Amino acid sequence: MPLTELVGRLLPALDEAFPTDLVEVLARFLRDHAGAESVDLLLADYEMEQLVRVRGDEPAASEQAMAVSGTPAGRAFSTQSVVVVPEGPLTAVHVPMSLRAERLGVLRVRLDGGAPRDVVEGLLQVATVAAYVVFGASRFTDMYEQARRRKPLALDAEMQWNLLPVRAFAGRHFEIAGQLMPAYEVGGDSFDYSVESGVLYLSMTDGMGHGLQASLLDTLAVSALRNARRAGASLPEQAERAQQALGTQFPPVTFVTALIARIALATGAVDAVNAGHPTGYVIRDGRLRSLDLWAQLPLALDPATRYEVQRFDLDPGDRLFLVSDGVTEAATAGSEPFGDDRLHGVLLATAAEPPHEAVRQVLLTVAAYQRGRFRDDATALCLDWNGPD
């Protein structure tokens, strides 16, 4: 029986398995039904620079990691396409493992002989099932999160990563992806989005300062924005409720910058509130322009501030790109800031890449500019607008 017709048997087996046994259940299924010689689950690390082999019977080891750049598995991950490589008498099939647009890693299956088309199609289905199961299992075990870490996270980073939404999503109207760097010692940056019926909400926030206090500021701000949004509050009301929450818990000299927006999926009309945050860019027909959104005071800086909505429109084919100030202000000792001109160049250079890869390349460029030593968080959020139905 073709593998595509047997995939329905895999989900019950994975669902019944202990969370740490998923890799072995997956391997057994593919040995029995696809003739697999070996099966490896490779998860992307937080910075999406390495793929780490995961096993339930031993912790992830550094020698089990491979670079995304320059490897067959990395090519499958970056391009989101199947990569087939002969390995002597075996054939290694590298299948991207993704949850919609969220790239979790790669399923590497070594087959005896070739890789028939029907088997590859079946492996694509298996990888999709595995992505959903691994994502769900992460709520029950730390095993998969530990595999994604090349070193222990600082406490502020732990808080920020737990705060983030799924880093990418794709639907018929849009595709969105975000990323936060550095991965292990972040402070006050965050991004958020929510897909609703007819509406997409998104935000980017940055708590004042660095370290744990900045993370606490940002966590409260994002939680307050979500709480107000889920209660049906308008954008100004969301900002003002977040401001109130911050004002009750922190001294008046502290603040959070924020850009929050609501996009109507039927039209591409965007309502936005800018509380002292960099406004971002739109790439349209190969040309880049800065968003003309005037900045009001950051959240909690003046409790009397009443936030106002500003509006602009997205056309089909537009790319909206938001960054925190840690991108343009990135520098090393004695160097000038990364700046707007360099950012404009890398945004245009990556305009043909899908959002997840554009975000990755932008932040890797910033990291390389400051030799991997971040003085501040750098966060990027990219939205490709396909247009209404």
C-alpha positions in Angstrom: 0.0 0.0 0.0 1.4 3.5 -0.9 2.8 5.5 2.0 0.3 8.3 1.3 -2.5 5.9 2.1 -0.9 4.8 5.4 -0.2 8.2 7.0 -3.6 8.1 8.7 -2.2 5.3 10.9 0.7 7.4 12.1 -1.2 10.1 14.0 -2.9 7.7 16.5 0.5 6.0 17.1 2.2 9.4 17.8 -0.8 10.6 19.9 -0.5 7.5 22.2 3.3 7.7 22.5 5.1 9.2 25.5 6.3 12.7 24.4 9.9 11.7 24.5 9.3 8.6 22.4 7.9 10.4 19.3 11.2 10.1 17.3 11.3 6.3 17.8 7.6 5.9 16.9 8.2 7.9 13.7 11.3 5.8 12.9 9.5 2.5 13.4 6.6 3.6 11.2 8.9 4.6 8.3 11.0 1.5 8.7 7.9 -0.7 8.4 6.1 1.3 5.7 8.8 3.0 3.6 11.8 0.8 4.1 13.7 3.5 5.9 17.2 2.6 7.0 17.4 5.5 9.4 15.2 8.5 10.5 16.5 11.7 12.0 14.5 14.6 13.4 16.5 17.8 13.0 15.1 20.9 14.9 16.2 24.4 14.2 17.9 26.3 17.0 16.5 29.6 18.2 18.7 31.7 15.8 17.9 29.4 12.8 21.6 28.9 12.2 21.9 25.2 13.1 19.8 22.1 12.9 20.1 19.8 15.9 19.5 16.0 15.8 16.9 15.0 18.4 16.7 11.7 20.2 14.6 10.6 23.1 17.2 8.3 24.7 20.0 10.9 25.0 20.3 14.7 25.3 21.2 16.7 22.2 24.9 17.0 21.7 26.9 19.7 19.9 28.4 17.1 17.5 24.8 16.3 16.4 24.3 19.8 15.1 24.8 20.9 11.5 24.9 24.4 10.0 21.9 25.6 8.0 24.2 27.2 5.5 25.9 24.8 3.1 24.2 21.5 4.0 21.5 19.5 2.3 19.3 19.6 5.4 19.9 23.4 5.7 18.9 23.8 2.0 15.7 21.9 2.6 15.0 24.1 5.7 15.8 27.4 4.0 14.0 26.7 0.7 11.1 24.7 2.2 11.6 22.1 -0.5 12.6 18.4 -0.5 16.3 17.8 -1.1 17.4 14.3 -2.2 21.1 13.4 -1.9 22.6 10.0 -2.9 24.8 8.5 -0.1 26.4 5.4 -1.7 23.8 2.6 -1.7 21.4 4.8 0.3 19.4 7.9 -0.6 19.0 10.7 2.0 15.7 12.5 1.6 15.5 15.8 3.5 11.9 17.0 4.0 11.1 20.4 5.6 9.0 20.0 8.8 6.8 23.0 9.1 3.6 24.2 10.9 2.0 26.3 8.2 4.8 28.8 7.6 6.6 28.1 11.0 9.7 26.2 10.1 10.5 23.7 12.9 13.2 21.7 11.2 13.8 18.9 8.8 12.9 15.2 8.7 15.9 13.3 7.2 15.1 9.8 6.0 17.7 7.4 4.5 16.2 4.9 2.1 17.8 1.8 0.6 18.1 2.6 -3.1 16.3 5.5 -4.7 13.5 7.8 -3.6 10.3 7.0 -5.7 8.0 10.0 -6.2 5.1 8.3 -4.2 7.4 7.8 -1.2 8.6 11.4 -1.3 4.9 12.5 -1.4 4.2 10.3 1.6 7.2 11.7 3.5 5.9 15.2 2.9 2.6 14.1 4.6 4.5 12.4 7.4 6.6 15.5 8.0 3.4 17.6 8.3 1.9 15.2 10.9 5.2 15.2 12.8 5.4 19.0 12.9 1.9 19.3 14.5 2.7 16.5 17.0 6.1 17.8 18.0 4.6 21.3 18.4 1.9 19.9 20.7 4.3 17.7 22.6 6.4 20.7 23.5 3.6 21.6 26.0 4.3 18.3 27.8 8.1 18.0 27.8 11.2 20.3 27.7 13.0 17.9 25.4 12.4 19.7 22.2 13.0 23.1 23.6 16.3 21.9 25.1 17.3 20.6 21.7 16.9 24.0 20.1 19.3 25.7 22.6 23.0 25.8 22.0 23.5 27.1 25.5 21.4 28.0 28.5 19.0 30.9 28.1 19.2 33.9 30.5 16.1 34.4 32.6 15.0 37.5 30.6 15.4 35.5 27.3 13.3 32.6 28.8 10.6 35.1 29.5 10.7 36.7 26.1 10.7 33.4 24.1 7.7 32.2 26.2 5.9 35.5 25.3 6.3 35.2 21.5 3.6 33.8 19.2 4.4 31.1 16.6 7.1 32.9 14.6 5.5 32.5 11.2 2.0 32.1 9.6 0.8 31.9 6.1 -2.8 32.3 4.7 -4.4 33.3 1.5 -4.3 37.0 2.3 -0.8 37.3 3.8 2.3 35.6 5.1 4.0 36.9 8.2 7.3 36.0 10.0 9.2 37.5 12.9 12.5 36.9 14.7 14.3 38.1 17.8 18.0 38.3 18.3 20.2 37.6 20.2 18.5 34.4 21.2 20.1 33.8 24.6 20.4 37.2 26.4 17.5 39.3 25.1 15.8 42.0 27.1 12.8 44.1 26.2 11.9 43.5 22.6 8.9 41.5 21.4 6.5 41.1 18.5 2.9 39.7 18.5 0.1 39.0 16.0 -3.3 37.5 16.0 -5.3 36.1 13.1 -9.0 36.8 13.5 -12.1 36.6 11.2 -11.5 39.3 8.7 -8.7 41.0 10.7 -5.0 40.7 11.4 -3.6 42.4 14.5 0.1 42.8 14.9 2.4 44.7 17.2 6.0 45.3 18.1 7.1 46.5 21.5 10.4 47.5 23.2 10.7 47.9 27.0 13.1 50.5 28.2 16.6 49.4 29.2 18.1 45.9 29.1 18.0 42.7 31.0 15.3 41.4 33.4 13.6 44.7 34.1 13.2 45.4 30.4 11.8 41.9 29.9 9.3 42.4 32.8 8.2 45.7 31.3 7.6 44.2 27.9 5.9 41.1 29.3 3.4 43.2 31.1 2.9 45.5 28.1 2.2 42.6 25.7 0.0 40.8 28.1 -2.0 44.0 28.7 -2.3 44.6 24.9 -3.5 41.0 24.4 -6.0 41.2 27.3 -7.5 44.4 25.9 -7.6 43.0 22.4 -9.3 39.9 23.5 -11.9 42.0 25.3 -12.7 43.7 22.0 -11.0 47.0 22.8 -10.0 49.4 20.0 -6.4 50.2 19.2 -6.3 53.4 21.3 -8.0 51.5 24.1 -5.5 48.7 23.9 -2.6 51.2 24.2 -4.2 53.1 27.0 -4.9 49.9 29.0 -1.4 48.8 28.6 -0.3 52.2 29.7 -2.4 52.0 32.8 -1.1 48.5 33.7 2.5 49.7 33.4 1.8 52.8 35.5 0.5 50.7 38.4 3.5 48.4 38.5 6.5 50.5 37.5 8.0 53.9 38.4 7.0 56.8 36.1 10.4 57.1 34.5 10.0 53.7 32.8 8.3 53.2 29.5 7.6 50.8 26.6 7.6 51.9 22.9 4.9 50.2 20.8 3.6 50.0 17.3 0.2 48.3 17.1 -1.9 47.8 14.0 -5.1 46.3 12.7 -5.3 45.2 9.0 -8.6 44.6 7.4 -8.2 41.5 5.3 -11.0 42.5 2.9 -9.3 45.7 1.8 -5.7 45.9 3.1 -6.6 49.1 5.1 -4.3 49.5 8.1 -5.1 51.3 11.3 -2.1 51.9 13.5 -1.1 53.5 16.8 2.5 54.5 17.2 3.7 54.9 20.8 7.2 56.1 20.2 8.3 53.2 18.1 10.2 53.1 14.7 7.5 53.1 12.1 8.8 50.6 9.6 8.9 50.3 5.8 6.8 49.3 2.8 8.4 47.8 -0.3 6.1 48.3 -3.4 7.0 47.5 -7.0 10.7 47.2 -6.0 10.8 50.6 -4.3 11.2 51.1 -0.5 9.6 53.9 1.4 9.4 54.7 5.1 6.0 54.7 6.7 4.8 58.2 7.5 3.5 57.6 11.0 4.1 60.3 13.5 5.2 59.1 16.9 3.3 59.8 20.1 4.8 59.3 23.5 5.8 55.8 24.6 3.5 53.8 26.8 3.6 54.9 30.5 5.7 58.0 29.9 2.8 60.3 30.4 -0.4 58.8 31.8 -2.5 61.6 30.3 -1.6 60.6 26.7 -4.5 59.7 24.5 -3.5 57.6 21.5 -4.8 58.3 18.1 -5.2 56.1 15.0 -3.3 56.7 11.8 -4.2 55.0 8.6 -2.5 53.7 5.4 -3.3 51.1 2.8 -1.5 48.0 1.6 -1.7 47.0 -2.1 -1.4 43.4 -3.3 2.2 42.5 -3.6 3.3 45.0 -0.8 5.8 44.0 1.8 5.5 45.6 5.3 8.8 45.4 7.3 9.0 46.5 11.0 12.2 46.6 13.1 13.2 47.6 16.6 15.8 50.3 17.2 18.3 47.6 17.9 18.6 47.1 14.2 19.5 50.6 13.0 21.5 51.4 16.2 23.6 48.2 16.0 27.3 48.9 16.3 30.6 47.8 17.7 33.1 49.8 19.7 34.4 52.6 17.4 32.0 51.9 14.5 29.1 53.9 13.3 25.6 52.6 13.7 24.2 50.1 11.2 21.8 52.9 10.2 19.0 53.4 7.8 21.0 53.3 4.6 22.4 49.8 5.3 19.0 48.6 6.4 17.4 49.9 3.2 20.0 48.0 1.2 19.5 44.7 2.9 15.7 45.1 2.8 15.8 45.6 -1.0 18.4 42.8 -1.4 16.1 40.3 0.4 12.8 41.5 -1.2 12.5 38.4 -3.3 12.9 36.1 -0.4 9.9 34.7 1.6 9.3 36.5 4.9 10.9 33.9 7.1 14.1 33.9 5.1 14.2 37.7 4.7 13.9 38.2 8.4 16.6 35.7 9.0 19.0 37.3 6.5 18.4 40.8 7.8 19.2 39.9 11.4 22.2 37.8 10.4 23.5 40.8 8.5 23.0 43.0 11.6 24.7 40.3 13.7 27.7 40.1 11.3 28.0 43.9 11.3 28.5 44.0 15.1 30.5 40.8 15.1 27.8 38.9 16.9 28.0 41.1 20.0 24.6 42.7 20.5 24.4 45.8 22.7 20.6 45.7 22.3 17.9 43.4 21.1 17.2 43.4 17.4 13.8 42.4 16.2 12.2 42.1 12.8 8.7 41.4 11.6 7.9 40.9 7.9 4.4 40.8 6.3 3.8 40.0 2.6 0.3 41.2 1.6 -1.3 39.1 -1.1 -4.5 41.1 -1.1 -8.2 40.2 -0.6 -9.9 37.3 -2.3 
